[in-house]
Amino acid sequence: MGCALRKQERIYEDHVVLAAQTHFSFEDVKTLSELFRKLSCSISNDGFISREEFQLGLFRDSRKQSLFSDRMFQLFDSNNDGLIDFGEFIRTLSIFHPDASQAEKIAVAFKLYDLWQRDFIGREEVKELILALLYESELILTDDIVEAIVDK
């Protein structure tokens, strides 16, 4: 019984801490914890969101490959361990909160497009992003048109 109470107290403390560190209220964090719980046990009930569970949540298909979902997963998985824990989930979602600053949102957008994490977005990254978008939209453009888009 004491163990369950400690676990409940720990969850409460984590919610309070996360609310203080993010743009979310305590009630928001509490509500988001339910969403996290559902996502984290959709394939394996381990308390973490795996890449497959993340893709299942985004696309209703855990096998669909997408540069967008890969980049978003990397954004959420801030410690790069291949899993999203509750703190990572809340802190990353906070960036999309209406109260998040424009600077926070710009930094995240840049991070999404900086595929090779070099602190600049090079021509090849732009090309890779365009090709991924074309692939996902099933739009077919010639190599010359893609090169012309990248060059602009």
N, C-alpha and C positions, 0 to 999 in steps of 0.2 A: 504494500500500500504506500509506504513512504517513497518507494522508487517511482511509482506513478505520479505522486505529488511533486517530487523533484523534477520529473520530466515536464510536467505541466507548468511548474514555476519557470523552468528554463525556457520553454516556448514563450511564455509571457514576457520574460526578460528580453528574449531575442526580438520579439515584436516591438517592444518599447525602444530598444536600441535602433532597430531598423527604421522605425518611424522618425526617430531623432536624426538619423543620418541621411534621410531621403526626403522627397517632396510628399510622401504619403503620410496620412494620419494613422494612428494606431488601428482604427477600424478598417482603413484601407488595407493595411498589412495583414490584418486578421482575415479579411475577405480573400485577398490574394493568396494566403496560405492554403486555402481550400482549393483554389485553382492549381497551385503548385502540387498539392497532394494528389489531385486527379491526374495531372500530367506525369508525375514521377512514379506512379504505379500503373500506368497504362500498358507497359510491357513487363517491367520488372519492379517489384515492390521493394525498392532499396532506399528510398528517400532522396534520390537524385534524379535529375532529368538527363537521360542519355541522348546522344545524337538522334537515334531512331525515335525515341519518344518525342523529341523536339519536332522532328519532321512530321510525325504522326499528328501532333497538335497543330502544325501549320497547314498541312496538306491532306490530312486524313489518310496518309499513305507513308509508312515508315521507310519505304524503299526508294521513293522518288528523290533523285539527286538534283540539286539546284545550287548554283553558286550563291544565290541570295540566302538560302537556308543555311548553307555552310558558313557564310560570313556572319550571319546573325547568331548562329550557335557559338562561333568564336568570340563574338562580342560579349555574349552572356557568360561564357566560360573564361572568366578573367584570370584564373590561375592555370589555365591550359592543362587541366588534368583529364579532359575528355568527358567531364560530367558537370552539370550545373547544380550547385547547392542552393538552398533557400536564400541565403544572403546575396549570392550572385544574381539570382532571379530578381529579387526586389530592387537591388541597387541599379541593375541595368534597366528594368522597367521604369524606374524613377526618371530616367533621362527623357522618356516620352511623355511624362506628366506635363500638363499645361503650365505648371509653375516653374518648370525647368527653364534655365536661361537659354537664350539663343546661342551663346558661346558653347554651352554643353551640347546642344543639338548639332551644331556645326562640327564640333570635335568628333562626335560619334559618326556623323555622315562621312567625314574625312577618313576615319578609321575603317569604315566599311569599304571604301574605295581604295584604300592603300593596301592592296592585296599582299604585298611582300613586306609590309611594315618597315619601310625605309624612311618614313616621314616625308615622302613626296610621292606623287602619283605620276608614274612614267607612261610613255607612249604605249608600251607593251601591256601595261595594266589596263589602260583605256581600251585597247583592242580586245583583251581577254574579257572585259566586262561587256563590251558590245557583242562579241560572239556568244557569250552566255545568254544575254538577253534575246538574241536572235534565235538561239537554240530553244529556249524556254517558250518563246512565242510562236515557234515553228515558222517564222518568217525567213525566207531565203533571199540572200543578197549575194552578189558576186564578190569575189575577193577585191576587185577594183573599187567597188562601191564602199566596202568596209574600210579599205585603206583611205579613200577620200574622206570618209566620216572621221576617221582617226586623225587625219592630217589637219582637219579644220579645228 
